[in-house]
């Protein structure tokens, strides 16, 4: 079992007023449920809200929202409280296993060390396999004394109905494109054009958008601004109409495939850029001013005159199939080769 109280780098709780009101009402009435199910998009403040709730439930100076000054609040903030437990996906694994849940059961079989209410936070709860969910179900049916569970799930349809029925469900709403852009421009002084591109590329995920704008110093190992421009330019190069292509178009497609396959950990992000590229090709037919990659406006305007929408939609279908194969452990290089060859052979 991983015990970790780390808060995420970005706190969006200020945009979740309805959620905070509901959680605050639970604290004020002192009716702590056995389990909370927090659903919604990535980086919408769910993890922060879980610890905020735990602080309120255990605050020594307040009957509602946490004071932030008592020993309990300070320990939770400092990530040193022994009764704030977290279960998460083990690195290199694809599912939360039954052994993790069983280990949790051993830990919480005794009374909390010092908390009035012990919290068990399960990150990516939708990744629990069926055996793990059944093991957790038994704990939810007969929860240990002074212990509540918080399940954070991106896709609640992957949870057993019996799990969902034993939780109080709260959904976190995603931020709008304009809200994200305003945050990036007003709070982080990002370039408005690039802020808009990042906001649209990573819909409702400010943390990811910040990374793409090189605004997270601790994650600034890759110049994502330059990386995106390189990939968009490369894609435009291999989608030129036949009368403008040279004999190296196919080689360029294979070279692009080779470069992307060398960095499998970055592939999800690169696929997100490719999605915006194909979307822009389709949108530029009717509303060119609404494309995502506005810094390539002229290029998309020109190329939209030479491609049919039918062909673009075919490429989109191929991209979805490529993503499916990549998530099913098909060979990365061969899968990407097939996709880029289809585009290069226009």
ZATORRO-728422 format. One record per residue (C-alpha): x, y, z. Coordinates in steps of 0.5 Angstrom, whole numbers, plus 500, padded with zeros to 3 digits. Layout:
! ZATORRO-728422
  px  py  pz
   X   Y   Z
...
This chain:
! ZATORRO-728422
  px  py  pz
 500 500 500
 502 507 498
 501 512 504
 502 519 501
 498 526 502
 502 530 497
 497 535 494
 497 536 487
 501 543 484
 494 546 482
 488 548 486
 482 549 482
 477 549 488
 476 556 488
 472 554 482
 468 549 485
 463 553 489
 457 548 489
 462 542 491
 465 546 497
 458 548 499
 456 541 500
 462 538 503
 462 544 508
 454 542 510
 457 535 511
 462 538 516
 457 543 519
 452 537 521
 457 532 523
 454 527 519
 461 524 516
 459 519 510
 462 512 510
 465 514 503
 465 520 498
 465 519 491
 469 525 487
 468 524 480
 470 529 474
 476 531 470
 483 531 472
 486 536 476
 479 539 478
 481 540 485
 478 533 487
 484 531 491
 485 538 494
 478 537 496
 479 531 500
 484 533 504
 480 540 505
 475 535 508
 479 531 512
 482 537 515
 475 540 517
 473 533 520
 479 533 524
 480 540 526
 481 541 534
 479 549 533
 473 549 529
 466 545 528
 466 546 520
 471 549 516
 479 547 518
 482 553 522
 489 551 519
 493 553 525
 491 547 530
 496 541 530
 491 536 526
 491 542 521
 498 543 520
 500 536 520
 495 534 514
 498 540 511
 505 538 512
 503 531 509
 505 528 516
 499 526 519
 499 518 520
 491 517 519
 491 520 512
 492 514 508
 492 514 500
 492 508 495
 494 509 488
 496 505 482
 503 502 483
 508 505 478
 508 500 472
 502 497 474
 495 498 470
 490 496 476
 490 497 483
 490 490 486
 487 486 491
 493 485 495
 493 493 496
 486 493 498
 488 487 503
 494 491 506
 489 497 507
 485 492 511
 490 490 515
 492 497 517
 485 500 518
 483 494 523
 486 498 529
 483 505 531
 486 511 528
 493 513 531
 490 520 533
 485 523 528
 478 523 530
 476 521 523
 481 517 519
 481 518 511
 483 513 506
 483 516 500
 483 512 493
 486 515 487
 484 513 480
 479 508 484
 476 506 477
 483 503 476
 481 498 481
 480 491 478
 474 487 480
 477 483 485
 480 489 489
 473 492 488
 470 486 491
 475 487 497
 473 494 498
 466 493 498
 466 489 504
 470 495 508
 465 500 505
 459 495 508
 462 494 515
 467 500 515
 472 501 521
 470 505 527
 472 513 525
 474 512 518
 471 514 512
 473 513 505
 474 518 499
 474 515 492
 477 519 486
 474 516 479
 475 519 472
 470 514 469
 465 512 474
 462 507 469
 468 502 471
 466 502 478
 461 496 481
 454 499 482
 455 496 489
 461 501 490
 457 507 487
 451 505 491
 455 506 498
 458 512 496
 455 519 497
 457 522 490
 459 529 488
 461 531 481
 467 536 480
 465 540 474
 471 542 469
 473 549 467
 471 553 461
 476 554 456
 475 562 457
 477 560 465
 483 556 463
 485 562 458
 484 567 463
 488 563 469
 494 562 464
 494 570 462
 492 573 469
 496 569 474
 502 566 470
 502 572 465
 502 567 459
 502 569 452
 494 570 450
 495 566 443
 499 561 446
 495 560 452
 489 559 448
 492 554 444
 494 550 451
 487 551 454
 484 548 448
 489 542 447
 488 540 454
 481 542 455
 479 543 463
 486 541 465
 490 547 468
 496 543 470
 497 540 464
 496 547 460
 501 550 465
 506 544 463
 505 546 456
 507 553 457
 513 551 461
 510 554 467
 511 549 471
 519 550 473
 519 543 477
 517 539 470
 520 544 465
 525 538 462
 522 539 455
 520 545 451
 513 544 450
 512 550 446
 518 548 441
 515 541 441
 508 543 439
 511 547 433
 515 542 431
 510 537 431
 505 541 427
 510 543 422
 512 536 421
 505 534 420
 503 540 415
 510 538 411
 507 530 410
 500 533 408
 502 537 402
 498 535 396
 501 531 391
 503 536 386
 507 540 392
 510 533 395
 517 531 393
 520 524 393
 521 524 401
 514 525 403
 514 518 405
 521 518 408
 519 524 412
 512 520 415
 517 514 417
 522 519 420
 516 522 424
 514 516 427
 521 514 429
 522 520 433
 515 519 436
 516 512 438
 523 513 441
 519 517 447
 513 513 449
 512 516 455
 511 523 451
 506 519 446
 500 521 450
 501 528 449
 504 528 442
 497 524 440
 493 530 443
 497 535 439
 496 531 433
 488 531 435
 488 538 434
 492 538 428
 486 534 425
 481 538 428
 484 544 425
 484 541 418
 476 539 419
 474 546 422
 478 550 417
 473 548 411
 468 553 415
 471 556 421
 478 558 420
 478 563 425
 476 557 430
 482 553 429
 486 551 435
 493 552 432
 492 559 430
 500 561 430
 499 556 423
 493 560 421
 495 561 414
 498 554 413
 491 551 415
 487 556 410
 492 553 404
 492 546 406
 484 546 407
 483 548 399
 487 541 397
 484 536 402
 477 533 402
 473 533 408
 472 525 407
 479 524 407
 480 528 413
 475 524 417
 478 518 415
 484 520 418
 481 521 424
 478 514 424
 485 512 423
 488 516 429
 482 513 434
 484 506 431
 492 508 432
 490 510 440
 486 503 441
 492 499 439
 497 503 443
 493 502 449
 493 495 447
 500 494 447
 501 493 440
 508 495 437
 509 503 438
 513 504 432
 509 499 427
 503 502 429
 505 509 428
 508 507 421
 501 505 419
 498 511 421
 503 516 418
 504 512 412
 497 513 411
 497 521 411
 504 521 407
 501 517 401
 495 523 400
